[in-house]
Amino acid sequence: MVRCGMKFFVSLFLVLCFSLPVLAQDHLLFCNHPERITMPGIYANAKLAPGETYTIFYHYKNYTGNSGEFVVGLQSVTGEPIQATIKRGIADPQRDPPSAGRQAMARFLSAPERTVPGAKGYVRFDAHLGNRQVASGILMVRVNKPTRLLIYHRHSKWDVKDARVIEVVAPRKQIEIALSNEVKKSYYRIGEPEEEMVQRHFDGTYGMLYAFRVDAPQGSKVRVAFSPRGGKGGLVGSVNGNTIWSEIIPAAHWRVFHETVVGKNGLILTTAPFGGVFYPVELLFELL
């Protein structure tokens, strides 16, 4: 989310897992400029290269005063059939932005990767978006042929003026966290602007993946807690294949998100800011 003009809150997500996939080349396509839908047309238009992995984040609110179809489409550049491998989390249209973001992320974390054929040269996901409803989603996509991403409201006859997609290459960061009987607590703040994202006019690190590698004694218990530092937010996560999520909490409040026993390989935790103007968010890792 770009800070200027932001009028609502979106949750972020937290994934706890035992491995972080290593991809040769991956991209974040941030689709939220402008964040308000005020007219029909194309709000995101970007080309996807074959074989590369794209994380597509979008979050828009309909302010047109009318309802209409909202479409996320993958269109073959040449018109030939395409094949797309997709992991998707798309929220139901709804009026509360944090609830939409939380639902989209929960669905994404629990979704399998599926190969979707586009025999007619396209793959699309559409929903009927009412006035003041939010369209929120996150997808991981790989295609086998040059493909164009189009996100539009009601029709794709023209690009909406000033609408743009911000692309960041390899939006990943690894952080080592060491806990012991001597150092039982460690804090890390996410959402502070990274250099490349500042250059691309991000006001934060939305969509950036942080992989925390927590080194703690095997068999010990580690607590993960969080606190939004400037406004309300929440977490969604997948722990050992089970998706969980937090309530939305106010700024400067703390909540325990999860406690887990450390295995022989330690703990790997992956988190990504999921939008909003209320970053940074403080994470606490605590050896109990």
DAWODA-V772131 format. One record per helix or strand. SS is the DSSP state (H for helix, E for strand). FROM is the first residue (numbers start at 1). LEN is the number of residues. Records with the same first field share a line. If there is no record, write none. Layout:
SS: FROM-LEN  FROM-LEN
This chain:
E: 13-5  26-8  36-2  41-8  53-10  68-9  82-9  94-1  114-5  122-8  134-10  147-7  159-1  164-6  172-7  185-6  209-7  221-8  233-1  236-4  242-4  249-1  255-7  263-1  266-7  281-7
H: 97-14  195-5
